[in-house]
């Protein structure tokens, strides 16, 4: 893994980041009654994870993240006790995981529950499922989520779905996302990715308000929309209206984790360097 070139001291001294943070603080001061912890979706640094998973987890902990959201378990596949020990040693929590719907079916569900109970992971999120946008199959998919959510709730766990852009394609007067939300109980998490919703021309704060309490874990992905001039995919320097979204989440979301996802790496910086820049700005915002 490449060494982290940018230190926290450099960030604190950065006048650019200080200016970005200053735009957030007044808007959040009135509602920020509790600090929502920040995790990192490990897909952000997937190359680093593939090369040195333990070292990457250590680097993430050193940056100051409270937790991680998994996108695969690398050397810890089938080793939940060892993974939990590693997380505990680093002071990291398992904020959530991204897994496929196959993990919810038949005998696989019990194995899934046991693994994630062991690592202390509450939120089991599906990042993509083709049936979601298929009218003849989407109802059965929603039913599956309802059934799994009912089984997970007594265990203090929950399942949910993560959006991309296609979930907001029109279906009559509605869209796939709203139809899924209507068909599922309030125990099914709506993991909104506000980078994708902005790209899909959706009103992020309105999404939160329309589905209060259903966003236990969300994705904050720095996103530049339509190649907007002067913007870059670093939190607070991108196209997303983060102050309004963070305010809505604080007031209505029931949000337990803010998960940063860094999918673009501007200015020739490494994934870890871009993650560090976005994290420092996000931490100052909340």
N, C-alpha and C positions, 0 to 999 in steps of 0.2 A: 504494500500500500504506500502511495506517495506521502511524504511527510506533510502535515498541515502547515502551510506557509504563513497564514494570517493568524496572528494571536488575538486574544480578546482585548489586550491592551491597545492594539492598533485600532480595533473597532471603537472602543470607548473614546479614543482621540479623534475619530473621524467626524468632521463637521457635517459631512453629507448625511451620515446616518443620524446624527443628533437632530438635524433639521427635519428629517423624515419622521422621527419619533415625536417631535414636538407637535406635528400636525394631528397625531392620534390622541395624545394625552388629555387635552381639554374635552374632547368629545366623549371620552370614556370615564372621566373622573366621577360623574354623577351616578353612574350605574355599576361601576366596577367594585361591587361589594365583596367579591371573592376573586382570587386569581385562579383562572382555569389553567391547569398544567398543560405543558406543550410536549408532544411526542413527535418523532420523525418516522414517516413512512419509509421503510428501508429500501424501497424501490428507488428512492432518490439517489442512493449510493450503491446501486446493485453491482456495479463492476468491482468496487472495493469489497463488498460482501462476498462475492464469488472468489476473490483472491485470498482474503484474510478476514473471515467473519468475526473471530474474536477480537482482532485488532481494530476492526471497524466499530464494533460495539464499544470498545474502550475509547475510541476517538469521539464518538457521539456523546458518551457520558462526560468526557472531559470538556466538551463544548457547553454542557449544562442542561441538556435535555432531561426531562423527568421520565420519559419512557420512549418506547419504540413500538411501531406498528409493523408486524411481520408481513413479508411477501416471500415466504419460503423460510426454511429452517437450516439449510445448508448442513454443516457437520452435526447438527443437533436433531436431525430427523429421527424420530422414534426415541429420543432421549430427553424427555421433559424434565426429569429431575436434575440432570446435568445443566440444561438450559436455565432452569430456575436458579440454580446455584450461581451460574455465571452472571445473570441479571442482578441477583442480590449482591454479589461481590462488587458490581459496578454501581450500585444504587439506582438501577433502572427498573421501571415497571413495564409489564406487557400491557400496553394501552389497548391494543386491538390486534386483529389479524385479518389478512385477506386470504380467503380459501374459496374453493369451488363448491357448487351445490351438491356434488357427489358426496361430500363430507356430511351432508344432512340426511342422507337416505339410508334406509334399512339398518343393518348392524353397524355401519360406519359412523353413525351419529354418536353412539356410546363411546367409541374410541376417540372421536373428536372432542367430546365433552371431557373425558378423563385427561387427555393430553393438555387441554387448555386450562382445566382446573389446576393441574399441577404447576403450570407456569404462571398462574394468577391472571389469566386473560379473560376478561368479561365479555368483550364484544367480538362476535364472529361475523365478519362482513364479507359478502360476495362482491367482488369488484366488477364482474361482467358475466352475463348469462344471456345467450342468444334468444331464449324463449321470452325474455322481458318485453321485446318489441314485436312479438308474433301474436296477433289477436287470438289465434286458435289455441295458444298454449299459455298465454300470460295469466289467465285465471287460475290454472292449475299451479303455476309457479307461486302466485300470491298465497294460495291455500297451503302450499308447502311451508312458506315462511311463517304463516300463522300457526301451523302445527308445531314447528320447531320452536318458535317463540314461547308457546305455551309450556313446552317441556323444559325450556331453559330458565324461565322466570323464577320457579321455586329455588333454583340453584344460584340465583343472583347473576345470571348471565343473559345475554340477548343476541339475536341475530339481526342482520340488516343488509341493505344494498347500497352500493356506491354508484353514483351516476357518472356518465361521460356526456357527450353532446347528444347522441342519438335518442336518449331517453326523453328528450323534450320535443321530439318530432310530433307534429299535430296528429290527433286522432279525433276527427269531428271537431267539436268545440273544446276538446281537452287535449291532453298529451299523455304519452306512456307513463311518465313519472306520476302525474296526478291520479291516473287510473290505478296504479299500483298502491299509492298512498291511501286511496279510498277503499281498496279491497283488503288492505291489511289492518290489523289492530294497532293500537298505539304502542304495543310492546315491540313492534318491529321497527328497528332503527332506520331512519332515512339519513344515510351518510352523504350529505351534500358535499360535492367538490365545487367550491365557489369559483375556482378557476374555469372549470368547464361550464358552469352555469352562466358565467359572464360571457364566455365565448358563444353560448347559445342564446344570448340576448335575454336572459332571465333576470328578474329583479330578486337578487339574493336576500335582502332583508324581508321582502314580502313572502318568499318561500318559507323562511323561518317562522314568520308570524302566522302563516296559514296552517302550519303543522307544529304547534307549540309542544315542547317537551319531547319531541321525537328525534332530536339530533344529539344523542349522547356523545357521539364522536363525529367530527367533521374534518374535511380536508381543506386546508388553506394552501392553494397552489398558485404561486406568482405566475401571472399570465399576461402576455401582451396580445391584445385583440386587434385584428386587422392591420397588423404592422404599424400600430400607432406611433407617430413620430415622438422621439424623445423618451420613449419608455423602454424598459428592459425587464426581464423576468427575474427580478429580485424583489422580495417583499417590500411594499411601499414605494417602489419605483416602477411598478407595472400598471396595468389598466383597471385593476379591480378596486372597487370602493370599499376598502377594508374597514375604515372607521365605522361606516353604517352597518356592515355585516357583523363586526365584533360587538357592537352595541345591541343588535337584535339577538345575537346568540346569548349574550349576558342576561338579557331581559326575558327571552321567550324560549330559547333553545333547549333548556335542560341539559346543557352541554357539560360533559365531564372531562373531555379531552379535545384540545385543539391540535390537530395533526398537520404538521408542515409536510408538503410534498414538493420537492424541487425536481422538476422534469426537464428544465432548460438550463443551460450553462453558458451565460453570456460572457463576452470579453475574454474568451479563451481560458477562463478559469476552470479548475477541476470541479467535479460534482461536490466534493467535500468543502471546497472553498466557497462555492455558491450557496451551499446549505448553511455554512457558517454566517455568511452575510445576511441571508434572509432570516435566520434564527435570531441574530442580534437585533434586527429591526423589529421583528415580531415580539420578542421579549420586552422591548421598550414600549410596545404598543399596548400590552396587556398588563 
